[in-house]
């Protein structure tokens, strides 16, 4: 189960149940939410209400969905590595761990996200150095892309370190 699907289950539990509410409250893409909500309905984890005004349908958590949410800490601990490589997915995993009140799990997920970013840094092309001639478009593109990738990975790594320290402490005080 993806971090998006797990977050949608938590949102439904909290009464945020339409793609537009999800976008307004959490900034989730309507285009990503609609198919994910459909998958959750097809799996029996959510149920749709009858269409209301202008076809609006709300989703509510089923008994099976509630049962699955009770296992959320275990599901997060068992997330495959690919669920923590994308920034959005990692952010969802961290929010879900915070939702569970699991300080240790939050820290573990943040550390896994940092480790992923640190491992990818050496794989990023060595972009620093002399700027290629601006007339060499493709070489310049590769150089620029490498610089941006390294900067993004470093920034995410540092931010994860900072957030993990602050939020882990806050979760422990809870």
C-alpha positions as CSV (number, residue, x, y, z in Angstrom):
1,X,0.0,0.0,0.0
2,X,1.4,3.4,-1.0
3,X,1.9,6.3,1.4
4,X,-0.7,8.2,-0.6
5,X,-3.3,5.5,-0.1
6,X,-2.5,5.4,3.7
7,X,-2.7,9.2,3.9
8,X,-6.1,9.1,2.2
9,X,-7.4,6.6,4.7
10,X,-6.3,8.8,7.6
11,X,-7.9,11.8,5.9
12,X,-11.2,9.9,5.5
13,X,-11.0,9.0,9.1
14,X,-10.7,12.7,10.0
15,X,-13.6,13.6,7.7
16,X,-11.6,15.0,4.8
17,X,-13.0,12.8,2.0
18,X,-13.3,14.4,-1.4
19,X,-10.4,15.1,-3.8
20,X,-11.1,18.8,-3.6
21,X,-11.0,18.8,0.2
22,X,-7.8,16.9,0.1
23,X,-6.3,19.5,-2.3
24,X,-7.5,22.4,-0.1
25,X,-6.4,21.0,3.2
26,X,-3.2,19.0,2.3
27,X,-2.3,20.2,-1.2
28,X,-2.8,16.8,-2.7
29,X,-3.2,16.6,-6.4
30,X,-6.8,16.0,-7.4
31,X,-5.5,14.0,-10.4
32,X,-3.5,11.7,-8.0
33,X,-6.2,11.5,-5.4
34,X,-9.1,10.4,-7.6
35,X,-7.5,7.1,-8.8
36,X,-6.1,6.3,-5.4
37,X,-9.5,6.8,-3.8
38,X,-11.0,4.5,-6.4
39,X,-8.4,1.8,-5.6
40,X,-9.3,2.1,-1.9
41,X,-13.0,1.8,-2.7
42,X,-12.3,-1.3,-4.9
43,X,-10.3,-2.8,-2.0
44,X,-13.2,-2.3,0.4
45,X,-11.2,0.1,2.6
46,X,-13.4,3.1,1.7
47,X,-17.1,3.4,0.8
48,X,-18.5,6.2,-1.3
49,X,-21.6,8.1,-0.4
50,X,-24.5,8.6,-2.8
51,X,-23.8,11.5,-5.2
52,X,-24.8,14.8,-3.6
53,X,-24.9,18.4,-4.9
54,X,-23.2,18.5,-8.3
55,X,-22.2,14.8,-8.1
56,X,-20.1,15.3,-5.0
57,X,-19.3,12.0,-3.4
58,X,-17.6,11.7,0.0
59,X,-15.6,8.7,1.1
60,X,-15.9,7.1,4.5
61,X,-13.7,4.5,6.2
62,X,-15.1,1.0,6.2
63,X,-14.6,-1.5,9.0
64,X,-11.9,-3.1,6.9
65,X,-10.2,0.3,6.5
66,X,-10.3,0.9,10.2
67,X,-8.7,-2.5,10.8
68,X,-6.0,-1.6,8.3
69,X,-5.3,1.8,10.0
70,X,-4.9,0.0,13.3
71,X,-1.8,-1.6,11.7
72,X,-0.4,1.7,10.4
73,X,2.8,1.7,12.5
74,X,3.7,-1.8,11.2
75,X,2.8,-0.8,7.6
76,X,5.1,2.2,7.9
77,X,7.9,0.3,9.4
78,X,7.7,-2.2,6.5
79,X,7.6,0.4,3.7
80,X,9.7,-0.6,0.7
81,X,12.7,1.7,0.0
82,X,11.1,3.1,-3.2
83,X,8.3,4.6,-1.0
84,X,10.9,6.9,0.6
85,X,12.9,8.1,-2.4
86,X,10.4,10.6,-3.7
87,X,10.1,13.7,-1.6
88,X,6.2,13.7,-1.5
89,X,6.1,10.0,-0.5
90,X,8.7,10.5,2.2
91,X,6.8,13.5,3.6
92,X,3.6,11.4,3.7
93,X,5.3,8.6,5.5
94,X,6.7,11.1,8.1
95,X,3.3,12.7,8.6
96,X,1.7,9.3,9.1
97,X,4.3,8.3,11.7
98,X,3.6,11.6,13.5
99,X,-0.1,10.9,13.3
100,X,0.5,7.6,15.0
101,X,2.5,9.4,17.7
102,X,5.5,7.1,17.0
103,X,8.6,9.1,17.7
104,X,11.0,6.2,17.1
105,X,9.3,5.2,13.8
106,X,9.3,8.9,12.7
107,X,13.1,9.0,13.3
108,X,13.7,5.7,11.6
109,X,11.8,6.8,8.5
110,X,13.6,10.2,8.4
111,X,16.9,8.3,8.8
112,X,16.0,6.0,5.9
113,X,15.1,9.0,3.8
114,X,18.4,10.7,4.6
115,X,20.3,7.5,3.9
116,X,18.7,7.3,0.5
117,X,19.7,10.8,-0.3
118,X,23.2,10.3,0.9
119,X,23.6,7.2,-1.2
120,X,22.3,9.0,-4.3
121,X,24.7,11.9,-3.9
122,X,27.8,9.9,-5.2
123,X,25.7,8.6,-8.1
124,X,24.8,12.1,-9.1
125,X,27.1,13.2,-11.9
126,X,30.1,15.2,-10.8
127,X,28.6,18.5,-11.9
128,X,30.7,21.0,-10.1
129,X,33.7,22.4,-11.8
130,X,34.2,24.5,-14.8
131,X,31.1,25.7,-16.5
132,X,30.9,24.3,-20.1
133,X,30.7,26.7,-23.0
134,X,27.2,28.0,-23.3
135,X,27.1,27.0,-27.0
136,X,27.4,23.3,-26.0
137,X,23.7,23.0,-25.1
138,X,23.6,19.3,-24.1
139,X,26.8,19.5,-22.1
140,X,25.6,22.6,-20.4
141,X,22.3,20.8,-19.7
142,X,24.0,17.8,-18.1
143,X,26.2,20.1,-16.0
144,X,23.3,22.2,-14.8
145,X,21.1,19.2,-14.1
146,X,23.9,17.6,-12.1
147,X,24.3,20.7,-10.0
148,X,20.6,21.0,-9.3
149,X,20.3,17.3,-8.4
150,X,23.2,17.5,-6.0
151,X,21.8,20.7,-4.4
152,X,18.4,19.2,-4.0
153,X,19.7,16.0,-2.4
154,X,22.0,17.9,0.0
155,X,19.2,20.3,1.0
156,X,16.7,17.5,1.5
157,X,19.3,15.6,3.6
158,X,19.9,18.7,5.8
159,X,16.2,19.5,6.2
160,X,15.4,15.9,7.1
161,X,18.1,16.0,9.8
162,X,16.7,19.2,11.2
163,X,13.1,18.0,11.1
164,X,13.8,14.6,12.5
165,X,15.5,16.2,15.6
166,X,12.7,18.7,16.2
167,X,9.7,16.5,15.6
168,X,11.1,13.4,17.3
169,X,11.5,15.5,20.4
170,X,8.0,16.9,20.1
171,X,6.5,13.4,19.6
172,X,8.3,12.1,22.7
173,X,6.8,15.0,24.7
174,X,3.3,14.2,23.5
